[in-house]
């Protein structure tokens, strides 16, 4: 009986086909369209810069997030020092700050008329030209911004790996005479390598997908090139070709992440996984551990958050009021609609795989999850090309039948934009729902059927009440991701339709940083909510 529910499988296949549209569209334009004048111009002028800058960003961010994420995870997982219980959850908070928001905050702090350089000139009685100060609006500055925003990906996964193997493996190392550093390099680090590689891959995919920070810093990358080719040059084929190359970089990151594992296996062969008391640090070692954990937290959350708060309170947005409420309403509607749709679709896909027990639904779910690895700009280009044609055809058909010209039905509203968000962030809700659904024993399904309930009734009366907390978490995570998303929103938003993210980007691009601070601070505030819940769970995991 479990395998006889084809309707859900068919629905799951239709969803997977819709999720695949952007990728297929981009690939088709790359293969079918010839190299036009725009592409030749891009290839001979800016394409080398796109490639070089992308490689530099990948190398710098990859090394940086591994160093920061692994070091902080190791300290809070295995050691005991003052403030550890605070750091173990607070180190996640930089994820609430979008990279483009941090770029705005540090630009205001470090520019010539900013507080840092002003203090230096006043304190040491310097005049312009007598001192050198680094410029953050460079490739190196972009690397630093991404590192301190994205290191929590590595921190979360590495910390989980260290805790899973903390007691048994490290006790075995201690019995062999290994000290803390030898235990780290010879036992814990090799075992945590898959988790570290996965975290670094997530950080690199976010780096490749970024538009706001690199554009604001004036660093030409594929994402900024896609936007420029679409809107400035008006060439959708060139934009699709750049999107396909960016997709190639994403595929390369995923390939190397899998390749790094090789045929090695990283199983924990000991059942002794009780929590360890940890190495107690004293004196200078404790101070060093506090400094190592405090530095990324300060640079990634406290300093930019404080700068935004100061700007918002001292100057703020002159349009704060009705305009701000409208922007907040637009952002909330988009995020809420997408979150609800993502949760519904995730339940459909996860439950269909559970009912059939077949391989096909599981493969479909893994394929759907790849959307999270695709940058928003690629998804936007891949959706706009076929949807615009469909929109034009539908408008023509309606006009031919009724004599009334309805305009653009899909791209003229938020429908296409919600579709893009769903493609991008469905994996977030799907993974959460699948994990929670797997914890419900199949005997509950059998008991429900023995009482005469069908599949739909079992889902409604048994599973959904048990999944309520996970569904709320999944929806909240998607909600926050949509609030922060910038490139897809910029490309696909309807005319005269702005959100908090586009408002912050527009004002910052016009060098109106104080006015941009209000919208940016609102985005950060919304992002903190799920991270506080996640951090609380991390803190509790130490006690279990």
GUTILO-415609 format. One record per residue (C-alpha): x, y, z; residue in one letter. Coordinates in steps of 0.2 Angstrom, whole numbers, padded with zeros to 4 digits, always signed. Example, Ala and Ser with C-alpha at 12.3 -4.5 7.8 and 13.67 -1.06 7.14 Angstrom:
BEGIN
+0062-0022+0039A;+0068-0005+0036S;
***
This chain:
BEGIN
+0000+0000+0000X;+0014+0012+0004X;+0020+0012-0014X;+0003+0015-0022X;+0001+0034-0021X;+0007+0040-0038X;-0002+0057-0037X;+0010+0064-0025X;+0025+0057-0036X;+0018+0065-0051X;+0015+0082-0041X;+0033+0080-0035X;+0040+0078-0053X;+0030+0093-0059X;+0038+0103-0045X;+0055+0097-0050X;+0052+0102-0068X;+0047+0119-0063X;+0063+0121-0052X;+0074+0115-0067X;+0067+0128-0079X;+0080+0142-0074X;+0095+0130-0076X;+0088+0123-0093X;+0084+0140-0099X;+0102+0147-0095X;+0110+0131-0103X;+0099+0132-0119X;+0104+0150-0122X;+0122+0146-0120X;+0121+0131-0132X;+0108+0138-0145X;+0113+0157-0146X;+0128+0162-0155X;+0142+0174-0149X;+0135+0191-0153X;+0143+0208-0153X;+0139+0210-0135X;+0147+0194-0130X;+0163+0198-0140X;+0164+0215-0132X;+0163+0207-0115X;+0175+0193-0119X;+0188+0206-0125X;+0186+0218-0111X;+0179+0213-0094X;+0177+0194-0095X;+0196+0192-0089X;+0192+0203-0074X;+0177+0193-0070X;+0187+0177-0070X;+0202+0184-0060X;+0191+0193-0047X;+0180+0177-0045X;+0196+0166-0042X;+0203+0178-0030X;+0187+0179-0020X;+0185+0160-0020X;+0203+0158-0014X;+0203+0172-0001X;+0186+0168+0006X;+0189+0149+0006X;+0205+0150+0016X;+0198+0164+0028X;+0181+0155+0033X;+0191+0139+0036X;+0204+0147+0047X;+0191+0158+0057X;+0177+0144+0057X;+0188+0130+0062X;+0198+0139+0076X;+0183+0146+0084X;+0173+0129+0083X;+0188+0120+0091X;+0190+0133+0105X;+0172+0133+0110X;+0169+0114+0108X;+0185+0107+0117X;+0191+0120+0128X;+0184+0129+0144X;+0188+0148+0146X;+0179+0163+0152X;+0164+0168+0141X;+0164+0151+0131X;+0145+0148+0134X;+0141+0165+0127X;+0153+0163+0112X;+0146+0146+0107X;+0130+0154+0102X;+0135+0172+0098X;+0147+0167+0085X;+0133+0162+0074X;+0126+0180+0074X;+0136+0187+0059X;+0124+0176+0047X;+0111+0189+0051X;+0121+0203+0042X;+0120+0202+0023X;+0137+0205+0015X;+0131+0221+0006X;+0125+0228+0023X;+0142+0225+0031X;+0150+0233+0016X;+0140+0249+0019X;+0144+0249+0037X;+0162+0247+0035X;+0163+0260+0021X;+0155+0273+0032X;+0167+0269+0046X;+0183+0268+0036X;+0181+0281+0023X;+0191+0298+0023X;+0178+0307+0032X;+0173+0292+0043X;+0176+0291+0062X;+0191+0280+0061X;+0202+0291+0049X;+0195+0307+0057X;+0201+0301+0074X;+0218+0296+0067X;+0220+0314+0060X;+0214+0323+0076X;+0224+0311+0088X;+0241+0312+0079X;+0238+0329+0071X;+0240+0322+0053X;+0235+0331+0037X;+0229+0322+0021X;+0244+0315+0012X;+0254+0312+0027X;+0248+0295+0030X;+0242+0279+0021X;+0226+0271+0025X;+0220+0255+0016X;+0205+0256+0005X;+0191+0243+0009X;+0183+0245-0008X;+0194+0233-0016X;+0195+0214-0020X;+0204+0212-0003X;+0191+0222+0006X;+0177+0211-0002X;+0186+0195+0004X;+0187+0201+0022X;+0168+0206+0022X;+0163+0189+0015X;+0175+0180+0028X;+0167+0188+0043X;+0149+0186+0036X;+0151+0168+0031X;+0163+0160+0043X;+0148+0154+0053X;+0144+0141+0040X;+0161+0132+0044X;+0159+0136+0062X;+0142+0127+0064X;+0147+0111+0054X;+0164+0110+0061X;+0158+0112+0079X;+0145+0099+0076X;+0158+0087+0070X;+0170+0091+0084X;+0156+0088+0097X;+0151+0071+0089X;+0168+0064+0091X;+0174+0074+0106X;+0173+0061+0120X;+0178+0044+0112X;+0191+0050+0099X;+0200+0063+0110X;+0201+0051+0125X;+0209+0039+0114X;+0221+0052+0109X;+0225+0057+0126X;+0228+0039+0131X;+0241+0039+0118X;+0250+0054+0125X;+0243+0067+0113X;+0241+0085+0119X;+0228+0097+0114X;+0237+0103+0098X;+0242+0085+0093X;+0224+0079+0096X;+0218+0093+0085X;+0229+0090+0070X;+0230+0071+0070X;+0213+0066+0076X;+0199+0080+0076X;+0204+0089+0060X;+0205+0074+0049X;+0188+0067+0055X;+0180+0084+0053X;+0186+0087+0035X;+0170+0083+0027X;+0160+0095+0038X;+0173+0109+0035X;+0173+0106+0016X;+0154+0107+0016X;+0154+0123+0026X;+0167+0131+0015X;+0157+0126-0001X;+0142+0135+0006X;+0152+0150+0010X;+0159+0150-0008X;+0142+0148-0016X;+0136+0163-0006X;+0151+0173-0012X;+0148+0168-0030X;+0130+0173-0028X;+0133+0190-0020X;+0129+0206-0030X;+0127+0220-0018X;+0144+0220-0009X;+0155+0218-0025X;+0145+0231-0035X;+0146+0243-0021X;+0165+0240-0019X;+0167+0242-0038X;+0173+0224-0040X;+0168+0217-0057X;+0162+0199-0055X;+0150+0188-0065X;+0135+0193-0054X;+0137+0212-0057X;+0141+0208-0076X;+0124+0198-0078X;+0115+0213-0071X;+0125+0225-0082X;+0122+0215-0098X;+0103+0213-0095X;+0099+0231-0090X;+0113+0242-0097X;+0117+0233-0113X;+0099+0226-0115X;+0106+0209-0121X;+0098+0194-0113X;+0108+0181-0122X;+0124+0189-0116X;+0117+0189-0098X;+0112+0171-0100X;+0130+0166-0106X;+0138+0175-0091X;+0125+0166-0080X;+0130+0149-0087X;+0149+0153-0084X;+0144+0158-0066X;+0134+0142-0064X;+0150+0133-0070X;+0160+0140-0056X;+0146+0134-0044X;+0147+0117-0051X;+0166+0117-0049X;+0165+0122-0031X;+0153+0107-0028X;+0164+0096-0038X;+0179+0100-0028X;+0169+0098-0011X;+0165+0080-0016X;+0182+0077-0023X;+0190+0082-0006X;+0182+0067+0002X;+0189+0055-0011X;+0185+0037-0005X;+0189+0041+0013X;+0176+0037+0026X;+0175+0047+0042X;+0164+0035+0053X;+0165+0036+0072X;+0169+0019+0078X;+0167+0022+0097X;+0151+0023+0106X;+0158+0034+0120X;+0151+0051+0114X;+0147+0059+0131X;+0151+0077+0133X;+0169+0081+0138X;+0173+0093+0152X;+0185+0101+0140X;+0203+0108+0142X;+0203+0122+0155X;+0212+0137+0149X;+0220+0149+0161X;+0230+0166+0160X;+0237+0171+0143X;+0229+0155+0135X;+0212+0160+0141X;+0214+0178+0136X;+0220+0172+0119X;+0205+0161+0117X;+0193+0175+0121X;+0202+0186+0109X;+0201+0173+0095X;+0182+0171+0097X;+0179+0190+0101X;+0187+0196+0085X;+0176+0188+0072X;+0161+0191+0082X;+0165+0210+0084X;+0170+0212+0066X;+0156+0202+0059X;+0141+0208+0070X;+0145+0220+0084X;+0154+0234+0074X;+0143+0234+0059X;+0128+0232+0069X;+0133+0246+0081X;+0138+0257+0066X;+0121+0255+0058X;+0112+0258+0074X;+0122+0274+0077X;+0118+0281+0059X;+0100+0276+0061X;+0098+0285+0077X;+0109+0300+0073X;+0103+0304+0055X;+0092+0290+0049X;+0081+0289+0033X;+0072+0305+0029X;+0059+0295+0021X;+0056+0285+0037X;+0037+0284+0040X;+0024+0280+0026X;+0038+0275+0013X;+0047+0264+0026X;+0030+0256+0030X;+0027+0252+0012X;+0044+0245+0009X;+0042+0234+0025X;+0025+0228+0019X;+0032+0223+0002X;+0046+0214+0010X;+0035+0205+0022X;+0022+0200+0009X;+0036+0193-0002X;+0044+0184+0012X;+0028+0177+0020X;+0020+0171+0003X;+0037+0162-0002X;+0039+0155+0016X;+0021+0148+0015X;+0023+0141-0002X;+0040+0133+0002X;+0034+0124+0017X;+0019+0117+0007X;+0029+0111-0007X;+0042+0104+0005X;+0029+0094+0014X;+0022+0088-0003X;+0039+0082-0008X;+0045+0075+0008X;+0029+0065+0011X;+0028+0058-0006X;+0045+0051-0004X;+0040+0044+0013X;+0024+0036+0006X;+0032+0027-0009X;+0048+0022-0002X;+0055+0022-0020X;+0071+0029-0027X;+0063+0042-0039X;+0055+0053-0027X;+0072+0054-0017X;+0081+0058-0032X;+0069+0072-0036X;+0071+0079-0019X;+0090+0079-0021X;+0088+0088-0038X;+0076+0101-0031X;+0088+0105-0017X;+0101+0110-0030X;+0092+0127-0032X;+0100+0133-0016X;+0117+0132-0025X;+0112+0142-0039X;+0115+0161-0038X;+0099+0172-0038X;+0105+0181-0053X;+0106+0165-0063X;+0089+0160-0057X;+0082+0177-0062X;+0089+0177-0079X;+0084+0159-0082X;+0066+0163-0076X;+0064+0179-0085X;+0068+0173-0102X;+0055+0159-0104X;+0042+0168-0092X;+0043+0184-0102X;+0039+0175-0118X;+0025+0166-0110X;+0018+0182-0103X;+0018+0190-0120X;+0009+0175-0127X;-0004+0175-0114X;-0007+0193-0115X;-0009+0191-0134X;-0021+0177-0132X;-0032+0186-0119X;-0032+0202-0131X;-0037+0191-0146X;-0051+0183-0137X;-0058+0197-0127X;-0052+0213-0135X;-0044+0218-0118X;-0026+0220-0116X;-0022+0214-0098X;-0003+0218-0099X;+0010+0207-0091X;+0001+0194-0080X;+0016+0186-0073X;+0031+0197-0073X;+0020+0213-0070X;+0016+0207-0053X;+0025+0197-0039X;+0021+0180-0046X;+0037+0178-0056X;+0048+0185-0041X;+0040+0173-0029X;+0044+0159-0041X;+0062+0164-0041X;+0063+0164-0022X;+0055+0147-0022X;+0068+0140-0034X;+0082+0148-0024X;+0076+0143-0006X;+0066+0128-0007X;+0080+0117-0001X;+0081+0126+0015X;+0063+0121+0020X;+0064+0104+0012X;+0079+0099+0022X;+0071+0104+0038X;+0055+0095+0034X;+0064+0079+0028X;+0074+0078+0044X;+0059+0080+0056X;+0048+0068+0046X;+0062+0055+0047X;+0061+0055+0066X;+0042+0050+0065X;+0042+0031+0066X;+0033+0022+0051X;+0023+0012+0064X;+0012+0028+0066X;+0008+0027+0048X;+0003+0009+0050X;-0007+0012+0065X;-0016+0027+0056X;-0021+0016+0041X;-0027+0002+0053X;-0039+0015+0060X;-0046+0018+0043X;-0037+0035+0039X;-0030+0037+0021X;-0014+0046+0017X;-0021+0063+0017X;-0030+0061+0033X;-0014+0053+0041X;-0004+0068+0035X;-0017+0081+0042X;-0021+0072+0059X;-0004+0064+0063X;+0011+0071+0054X;+0007+0089+0053X;+0004+0091+0072X;+0020+0082+0076X;+0029+0093+0063X;+0022+0110+0069X;+0038+0116+0076X;+0049+0111+0061X;+0037+0118+0049X;+0038+0135+0059X;+0057+0134+0059X;+0057+0130+0040X;+0046+0144+0036X;+0056+0156+0047X;+0072+0152+0039X;+0065+0155+0021X;+0057+0171+0027X;+0074+0178+0033X;+0083+0172+0017X;+0070+0181+0006X;+0071+0197+0016X;+0090+0197+0013X;+0090+0192-0006X;+0095+0206-0017X;+0101+0201-0035X;+0085+0191-0039X;+0074+0205-0032X;+0083+0219-0042X;+0082+0209-0058X;+0064+0203-0057X;+0054+0216-0046X;+0039+0224-0054X;+0040+0242-0060X;+0040+0254-0045X;+0041+0240-0033X;+0054+0241-0019X;+0059+0231-0004X;+0070+0235+0011X;+0085+0226+0002X;+0083+0236-0014X;+0080+0252-0004X;+0096+0249+0006X;+0106+0245-0010X;+0099+0260-0020X;+0103+0273-0006X;+0120+0266-0003X;+0124+0266-0021X;+0120+0285-0021X;+0132+0287-0006X;+0117+0290+0006X;+0123+0278+0019X;+0114+0286+0034X;+0098+0285+0025X;+0102+0267+0020X;+0105+0262+0038X;+0087+0261+0043X;+0082+0248+0030X;+0098+0239+0032X;+0096+0238+0051X;+0078+0232+0049X;+0085+0217+0038X;+0098+0213+0051X;+0085+0214+0065X;+0074+0201+0056X;+0089+0190+0053X;+0093+0189+0071X;+0077+0181+0076X;+0080+0163+0069X;+0098+0164+0074X;+0094+0167+0092X;+0083+0151+0091X;+0097+0142+0082X;+0110+0148+0094X;+0099+0143+0109X;+0098+0125+0102X;+0117+0125+0100X;+0120+0130+0118X;+0108+0116+0123X;+0117+0103+0113X;+0132+0106+0124X;+0123+0099+0139X;+0116+0084+0130X;
***
